[in-house]
Amino acid sequence: MARPKPQVSPPAHRAEFVTSATEITQFPPPLGLEVIMMGRSNCGKSSLINRWLGRKGLAKTSSTPGRTRLLNFFSVTWTPSSDPMTVVDLPGYGYAAAPKAMVKSWQNMIGDYLSAARPNRLGFLLLDVRRSAQKEEKDLARWLTDLNIPFQVVATKADKLSLSRVKAALSALAQQLGGFAHPLAFSALNGQGREHLIALVKARQELIQPSDSELAPPSDPTPEPTLDPTPDQAD
């Protein structure tokens, strides 16, 4: 007897670009859950967004690392009856060829956004499954924990390795990040991990209460980590 095919979620009912921002005064007002996409340049953020939402070309992909230089906000509704949410694509870090002034600008944008008083956030911290977690990822994991922003570590490009090597890589990443999170394998090529990410977001949306949007900002913001520029090789 043939095994039943796994259920595949349809594309998001609506997914559209809202705006780009370079500073906190340009951020749109919070709307529902905000899903934050963070990762090193060329880790596959744009490809993950497009595959996860089922919207090819929504987030612009490039073979040149460091092309995402703004905070990009997208409005997403999974079904006609579901609450809207926001996807925030942060600039990629760790691109050694970028001018130092530009790298500093990216650091400031990431710091301003994560430190802002915006409730109901869920972070996706992306790493290429073929690479180990570096200082930037470890600092971000600690920082998100200190800010009480729940997050999921996502190991992208899982199709580049065998299943046994992916399993070993996930175990190594968990150890390198000091137990902050349990990495999830994802492939924009074959959709591996997509259903898990959809389930995480929907579960988080169900936890949101109306009063959550009225939470006061923290009185003593957590210091920002330094995202030092380090070499990042192309695929």
Secondary structure, 3 states (H helix, E strand, C coil): CCCCCCCCCCCCCEEEEEEEECCHHHCCCCCCCEEEEEEECCCCHHHHHHHHHCCCCCCCCCCCCCCCCCEEEEEEECCCCCCCEEEEECCCECCCCCCHHHHHHHHHHHHHHHHCCCCCEEEEEEEECCCCCCHHHHHHHHHHHHCCCCEEEEEECHHHCCHHHHHHHHHHHHHHCCCCCCCEECCCCCCCCHHHHHHHHHHHHHHCCHHHHHCCCCCCCCCCCCCCCCCCCCC
